[in-house]
Amino acid sequence: MRSTCCGAAPGWFQKEACMTYQSLNPFDGKTLQSFADIADAELETKLATAQTCYEGWRLKSYPERATIIKKAAELLHAQADTFAHTMTLEMGKRISEARGEVEFSARILTYYAKNAERFLAPVKLDPTVGEAHMESSPIGVIFCVEPWNFPYYQLARIAGPHLMAGNVLVVKHAGIVPRCAIAFEQLLLDAGAPAGLYTNLLISHDQSNRIIDDPRVKGVALTGSVAAGQSIAARAGKNLKISSMELGGSDAFIVLEDADLDHTIPWAVWGRMYNTGQTCCAAKRFIVVDSVADAFLARFQAALSALKAGDPLDETTTLGPLSSEAALVQLLGQVDAAVSAGAKVVIGGKRVDRPGSFMQPTILTDIAPDNPAFRDEFFGPVASFYRVKDEAAAIALANDSDFGLGGSVWTKDEARGRRVASAVETGMMFINNIDWTDAELPFGGIKNSGYGRELGDMGIQQFVNKKLVRLAKMAAPA
């Protein structure tokens, strides 16, 4: 079994019957609303509208684009409670976390409205003769495939940069968050976006493939599983189209012997349990130097055991449900497979005995390299615990992974923290924190975690043409 990171279920390879868009409340299992896939004729109309929109949008000035994107951010902030409520009902995120995601999404939109022109300004070069510069221009319609685990943040981090760059977006959101997908599209329309600037698509797998093949589509962005990334990247590559892939993660949480456990333990809990553990850059592999391993494990176990399952709309709830029953069943299967291969369960390992798709916070130990748990990503409240003899062993174990998205190191010695951070093979490393919620910080990984970067200055460069312009008075070579 392999990762279904970031909410992209194996359904990408299944038949259209499995691509139905259904809003189900994972807290009580009730169906909120269902949506049918759009017909091919409607899809063609939407693609044509997007292409027509691009021809005008690409000519807009940065201030003109920013007016709409900034307005969308303001509306998102003003209606944060409404957007958060929809998210919590649809995928079970605790309401306080949902509200925080909405606010972060608004900040991302504001960030690009403010900084896009500066990021894409011409860059002067110094050739040996004459003058030269690099200039940036949009490339067209971008197709984005996005996951359920951050229903608005994932959309904001593509909409902010790529719309401000002058591109337009057609977006296939995850099948279990259709109401969030529709709400975000309406947000842009309410902000004054022209028809076709941002288009939500309720489409099938086959229709998605046809979009990638369509000559009007110039780039493809995916956040999802390794399997989905392999499929979509191959299709984009066959069509010679630019792509970015933000895939799975199995981030190391390295605790050195001089770590301040009073500071580290709360971050360990947050790092594993935020969004009920359904985060690609969550702390997943806890690698602890032996001299502090027992103390860390005891305190970590106690903190996880104190979490209480409840209604995610209740502000006092500390453990929300998984996003769906299917996600819970898969995670339970992974834990069972790990135990069958020799892993030990310190706490948890079962579903919570109550209605809803709840899983007990779980810690696994004694995971040998031949155990499937050693390589797989656990997309939920399951922590893998490893004890190592020293810093070098911690780095080696951190690097012994198919993934390379994020990671962290915990130590009172900042110089040591920087040294370890530089030695770990990953796209992001954090020293004494795991705070990636800053629009200024590029997000992305290496190895099976994908390629390309989102957010920051790098995030807006992904789907623009970098054109060299040179002026020189020089005779042709003889």
Salt bridges, closest charged atoms under 4 A:
ASP40 OD1 - ARG210 NH2 2.66
GLU42 OE2 - LYS46 NZ 3.89
GLU44 OE1 - ARG216 NH2 2.77
ASP81 OD1 - ARG99 NE 2.98
GLU97 OE2 - ARG94 NH2 2.97
GLU101 OE1 - LYS93 NZ 2.38
GLU103 OE1 - HIS77 ND1 2.74
ASP126 OD1 - LYS124 NZ 2.90
GLU135 OE1 - HIS133 NE2 2.93
ASP213 OD2 - ARG235 NH2 2.60
ASP214 OD2 - ARG216 NH2 2.79
GLU246 OE1 - ARG157 NH2 2.69
GLU257 OE2 - ARG416 NH2 3.00
ASP258 OD1 - ARG416 NH1 3.39
ASP262 OD1 - ARG299 NH2 2.72
ASP290 OD1 - ARG387 NH1 3.15
ASP294 OD1 - ARG387 NH2 2.72
GLU315 OE2 - ARG99 NH2 2.87
GLU325 OE2 - ARG351 NH1 2.77
ASP376 OD1 - ARG2 NH1 2.39
GLU377 OE2 - LYS284 NZ 3.03
GLU391 OE1 - ARG416 NE 2.66
GLU391 OE1 - ARG419 NH2 2.95
ASP400 OD1 - ARG375 NH2 2.66
ASP402 OD1 - ARG375 NH1 3.63
GLU425 OE1 - LYS447 NZ 3.88
GLU454 OE1 - ARG157 NE 2.80
